[in-house]
């Protein structure tokens, strides 16, 4: 049977009584006035539109009655704002950022949705300026997120295409949003917009990083790990390897395609059992149970590859994996290395949803604005925070902190903020995530 929805008791109740009209109160049989003998109550949840309000910051000037010296006249300080001299406060800026980079709404939808609470039609140019100004305010926080990620033992990197305007009049150009994810002890996301897919972007971001770089094997990352082999250790992604065999399965009847998928699935089943284990125990379990599966996979691929036409999907899948055997077996070295970059791919997916809605960034600078705001918003989502509440609070506090004061910025990062504001953790979203 279908489970009955329970209306939460913490919501305020507005009582609406539905009485008989006066002309229907007389009894239809004897004409006497009918009286109430019982009540039946049904409940429905209703929603009112957001309400805008104005905050007046009143500052007072003080002077001494006893002396005429102007040196003793003092005026209380004006609270610092996220965007200097802007009439729009932190909560409104947080709403706009969340609408675009959490809910993926294009700017014209912001205009339509803000008309009701504000009673104003804000131009798109104004909204874009507000997003850019908010990104400038959040830049120190985004930089701190990247610093935390670069302190990881394992950094995952991936990229996704995005369009932007500006190179040619009337035409959009292809750019790329690079994503970087830290390991379990530095669980944050950082995005970096670049006008092309060259290795210059990752090279600049990872210039001081020492550790494991886990990627899908794209040549830009491979050239970096080759050039800087003294500080970058490459690790591969079994999700990409598996995807190639899945594509090959649709084009061939060769039994090796299905066998490879089955064995990879066995390896993932073992990995599921390691999720709650310490890193050393995780590595030991993989060494004991996954190592024979992986060795068998590579042996069967090496044996079959000479018998296949190089242009077939199965041969391409085997070649992809065989050329990256060292990277794909890197997880045997340390329990902190995951089987794949799925965590980062899932975090880049919102960018793909967003670009279908707003189509392109307005300029190169717009792409950089988006990268900063995506970094903060998607990092907050990793901790299942109410993004609007989180942004509202940090936009009020961050202007008073120096960009170089990392000790003061650290409590504003999503993991620490979640500990101090547990009421803004979306518990239901976290439960759905764990159940999935």
N, C-alpha and C positions, 0 to 999 in steps of 0.2 A: 504494500500500500504506500501511497505517496506521503512523505513526511510533511506534517503541518508546519507552516512557517510561524515562528514565534516572534511577535513584535516586542522589541526590547522595552523594558519598563523605565529606562532612563530618559526616554524622549518625552518632552512636554506634551500635555494633552489639551486639546481645544475641544470643548464639548459643544455639540450642535444638537439641539432638540427638535424633533419633527412631530408636532402636535396636529391633531385634526383641525381643519379650518372650522371656524365658528358655525358655519351653516351646515356642517356635517355632524356636529355634536349631538343633536337631538336623536333619540332612539327612533328608528324607522318603524317600530311596531306600536309603541304607546306614546311617543313624543317627549318622554322625560329626558333630562340631560344625562348623557353618558359620562362616567367617571373613569379615571385611570385605575386599572387593577393590576398592572404589571409593566415592566420595561424590558426591552430587548436591546442589547448593546452590541454593535459590530464596530470593528476598528479598521482603519485604513491609514497607511503612512502617506502623508502629503509633503510636498517640498516647495519652499519659497525661493525666489531668486535671490542671489547675493545682494546685499545692501551696501552701498557706498556711503562713506561719511568723511567729514573733514576734521583733521586734528589741528588745533591752533597751538603752536608753540609760543607761549607767552614768556618773554624775557624781561627781567626787571633791572633797572639802573639804580644803584645805591650811591648816596653821597652823605658826607658828614655834615650835621647841622652846625657844628661848632667852628669849622674852618672853611675858608674860601678856596683852598687849594684844589685845583682840578685833578691833581695826581691821585686823590683819594676817591674819585668817582669810578665805580666799577659796574660793569654790566654782566649779567649771567651769560654763560657761554651758550651758543646756539648748538643744538644737537647735530652731530655730523650725519649727513644723508648718504645713501648709496650713490646717488647721482647729484652732484653739487648744483644748487639753485634750481632743481627740478621740482615741480609741484606734485610729483607722483611719489608716494611713499613705498616702503619696503613690501608691504602686503600686496599692493597692486603689481609691483614689479615681479614678485614671486609668482603671482597668478599668471602673468603673461609668459614667463619663462616655463612654468610647468605646463601651460596649455600647448606650447610649441614643442618642447623637448621631452615632455613626458607623455602627453596625449597626442602629439604629432599633428596639431591643427594648423592649417595655413593662416596667414595673417588676416585675410579677409574674414575668416571665421571669428577671430578675436574681436574685430570691429563689430560684428553682429552681436556677439555675446555680451559685449561691454555696454551696448546701448541701453539695455534695460536698467542695470544698476546705476550707471553714471548719468544717463540722460544726455550723453554726448557721443558724437561720432568722431572717434580719433582717427586721424589719417594714417595710412600705412607707413609713410615716411617717419611720423612721430613714433609709431610702435617699433620700427626698426632702430631708431635712435635710442629708445629705451632699452632694447635688448643689448645694443652695443655698450651702452653705459653700464648696464648691470654686469656684463662680461668683464668690463674694466675693473669693477669693484671686486668681482670674484676671482680675478686673475691670481692674486697671492694664494688663495685656497687651492685653485687648480694646480699651481706650481708645487704646492706642498703635497698634493695627491701624487704627482709624478715622482717627487723625491721619495715618497714612501714606497712606491712601486719599484723604483730603482734600487731600493735596499733589499729586495727579494732575492732569494736563492734562484728562483725560476721566474722569468718574465715571459709572458706569452705575447706574441705580436701577430696582427692580421690587418687587413685593409679592405675597404669597400669603396666602389666608385660613387661619386656624387657630381652633379653638374653645377656650374657656377657661371655667372655673367661677367663680362669685362674684357676678355681678350679680343673679341671681334664684335663690332656693333651689330645688335640684333640677333646674335647667335650665342648659344651657351657652349661652354667648353667642359671637357672632362677633367675633373679633379679627383682626389682620393682623400678619404678620411682614414688615417691609420689609428688603430686601437692598440692599447697596451694594458695588460692586466697583471697584477702582482700575484704572488702565491698565497697560500692559505693564511700566512701570518701577516700579509700586507694586502688585504682584500679590497683593492680599489681599482678604478678604471681611469684611464687617461686617453684623450683623443688629440690627434694632431692633424690639421688640414694642410694638404700640399697640392699644388697645381698639377703634379704629375706623380707617376708611380716609381720614380727612380729611387735609388738607395740613399740619396742625400738626406731625406727625411729621417728614416731610421738611424742613419749614421750620426746625425746631429743629436737626436734624442738619446741614443744609447752610447754617446761618446765616452762617458765615465762609468758605464756599467760593467761589472765583472760578475759573471755567473752563467746560468743556463738560459739560452734563448730558444724558446719552443715556438715553432712556426709550421706552416704547411709546406715548407720547402721552396717557396718562391725565390727566384734567383737573387733578388736584392738582399734577402736575409742570408742566403748561402754565401754570397760574396763577402758579406760582413764577417761571418764566422770564419771564413777562410783567411781573410786579411788580418783579423784580430784573434787568431786562434789562441793567443796567450791569455786572453781574458774572456772570450765568448765560447761557450760549449754548446753546440747545436743539439736540439732534441726534435723529434718528429711527431707527427699527428696521425694516430691510427684512424681517426674519423675520416680524414681525407683518403687514406689508403683503402678503407672499407668502401667508401663512396664509389671509388673507381671499379671495384669488383661488382658492386650493386648495378652500376651502369652496364658492365660487361655481361651480366647475367641475362639482360634483355636482348642481347645480340648473338648469343652463342649457346650451344647445347653441350659444350665441354664441361665435364663434371667438376673440374677444378674450380670453376667460379663459385658454384654452390658450396663446395667443400671449404673453400677459403672463407666464405661468409660465415659458415657454421663454426669454424675454428676461432675466428675473430670474436664471434659472439660468446664462445666459451671463455675467452680471455676477459671479456667485459663482465661476464657473470662472476668471475673470480674477483675482478676489481670492485664490484658492488659489495663484496664481503669485506673489503679492506677499508671502507669509508670511515668507520669509527675507530680504526686501529691507529696506534702511534706510527710515525714514519718508518722506524726501523722494522716494526712488525709487518707493516705493509710491504716493504721491500722484500722481506724474508718470505712472505707468503707468495708473492709474485715469482720470486726465484725458484721456489719449490714447485709451484703448480703451473705457472704460466710459461716458464722457460721451455719445458718440453713441447708445448703447443707452438711457441714461436719458432723454435728450431725446426720443427716438422714443417711449418708453413714455408720457411725460406728454402728448405731442402726440396720441397715439392715444386716451388716456383723456379728454382734454378734448373731443375730437371726438365720442366715443361717448356721453358722459354725458347730453347733452340728449335722446338718442334712447331712453334706458332709463327704465323705471318706477323711481321713487326707492326703492321698497320691495324691489326685487330684491337678491339677494346680490351680483350683479356691480356694481350701482350703488353699494351700500354699500362694496364693496371699492375702487372707483374714488374715491369721495368721501373715504374714509379717507386714501388716498395723495395725492389732489389737494390736500386741505386742509393737508398736511404736506410740500409739495414742498421748501420751504427746509430743513426738518429732515432729510428723506431725502437731500438732495444735500449735506449738510454734510461728508461724508467727502471731498469734492473739495477742501476747504479745508486739510486737514491729514492727513498719513498716520497720525497716532496715533488717529484716529477710526475705529472699526470699522464694518462694514456693519450690524451688529445688536447686540442685547444677549444673544445666545445664550450667551456665557460665563457671564453672571449667571443666566440661566434654567436652565442645566445645574446651577449651584451651588445653586439654590433647589429643584431636583427632590428632593434628599434630604429636605427638609422635608415635601414631599407624601407621600413614602414613609413617613416617621415618623408623620405624623398618622393614616394609615390603621391603624397598629399601636397607638399609645397614645391615639388619638381626640381628646384635649384636654389642655390644660394645667390644673393644679389650681387656679390663681388668676392674678390679674394679676401678682403677684410671681413665680409660676412661669413665666409667659411671659417676664419679664425675665431670669430665670435661664437659660431655654432660649436666649434671644437671645445672651447672653454666651458660653455653651458652644458654640453653633453657630458663632459667630464664630471661636473658637480652633480647633475641630475641623475645620471646612471649609477654613479657611486652611491648616492643616497638610496637608490632603488635596491641595490645589493643588500642593504640592511633593512629593507621593507619599511622605510620611513614614509610618513606623509610628506611628500616633497614640498608642497606649498608651505606647510608649517615650518619645515626645516629651513627653506630659503628665506622666509620672512624673518626668522630669528637671526640667522647669520648675516643677512643684509643690514640688520640694525646694529649688529655688534662689530662687523668687520671694518667699517670705515674708521673706527677709533684705534685700530691696531696697525702698527707699522708693517709694511710688506716683508721686512726682514726679521720680524719677531716670530720665529717659528714656534717658540714655546707658547705664545698666546694664540697662534693659529691652530695648533694641534688639537685643542679641545673642540674646535669647530668642525673637525673632520667627522664623517658620518658615524664611524664606530664609536668614538667618544661621545658624540652628541646623543646617540641612541641610548647610551648608558645613563646620561643625565636627564633624558626626556623620554622615559619608557612609555608615557601616555601617547606619544606620537608614532609608535611602532604599530604598523598595521598587522595585528596578530593573525587575522583571517588570511591575509595574503601569505604570511609565513607558513601557516598551516597547510594551505593549498600547495605551496612550493614543496614542503616536506612530503606531503602525500603523493605528489607527482613524481 
